Amino acid sequence: MKQTQLLKGVLEGCVLAIIQKEKIYGYELVQELRKSGFDDIVGGTVYPLLQKLEKQEAIKGEMEPSPDGPDRKYYTLTQMGEERLISFKEQWQELTKNVNHMLKEEGEK
């Protein structure tokens, strides 16, 4: 199974976590995901997710001037986005605990 198939289910949480740390624009977000080891991530995956999160009011996008060319849309987390991130972290911890438990070799503690 490809990592990208597993990532689809957690990408939203990863994106919210990055946006929580700093105001960021789309291309920069893709680069941040790649630096974190998600080498296969492309804008075609991230941009629709950003649109969905903005429509659901989990993030807020605002156009700002760029020193390097056209204006950029920078994203920040809303209160709803903060709450979704907290929920994601709780669910992720529970899921990883359960999966790690199941993957333990017999005899391990």
DAJO-V51279 format. One record per backbone hydrogen bond with DSSP energy under -1.0 kcal/mol. NH is the residue of the N-H (numbers start at 1). CO is the residue of the C=O. E is the energy in kcal/mol with one decimal. If there is no record, write none. Layout:
BEGIN
nh:co:e
NH:CO:E
NH:CO:E
END
This chain:
BEGIN
nh:co:e
6:2:-1.1
7:3:-2.5
8:4:-1.5
10:7:-1.6
11:7:-2.0
14:10:-2.1
15:11:-2.8
16:12:-2.6
17:13:-2.1
18:14:-2.0
19:15:-2.5
20:16:-2.1
21:17:-1.1
22:18:-1.3
24:75:-1.5
29:25:-2.2
30:26:-2.2
31:27:-2.2
32:28:-2.2
33:29:-2.3
34:30:-2.2
35:31:-2.5
36:32:-1.3
37:34:-1.8
38:33:-2.2
39:37:-1.5
41:38:-1.5
45:42:-1.9
46:42:-1.7
47:43:-3.0
50:46:-2.4
51:47:-2.3
52:48:-2.3
53:49:-2.8
54:50:-2.3
55:51:-2.5
56:52:-2.1
57:54:-1.3
58:53:-2.8
59:53:-1.1
60:76:-2.8
62:74:-2.6
64:72:-2.9
72:64:-2.9
74:62:-2.9
75:24:-3.2
76:60:-2.1
78:58:-2.1
82:78:-2.3
83:79:-2.2
84:80:-2.4
85:81:-2.3
86:82:-2.2
87:83:-2.3
88:84:-2.7
89:85:-2.7
90:86:-2.1
91:87:-2.5
92:88:-3.1
93:89:-2.4
94:90:-2.0
95:91:-2.7
96:92:-2.9
97:93:-2.0
98:94:-2.3
99:95:-2.8
100:96:-2.7
101:97:-2.0
102:98:-2.1
103:99:-2.1
108:105:-2.1
END
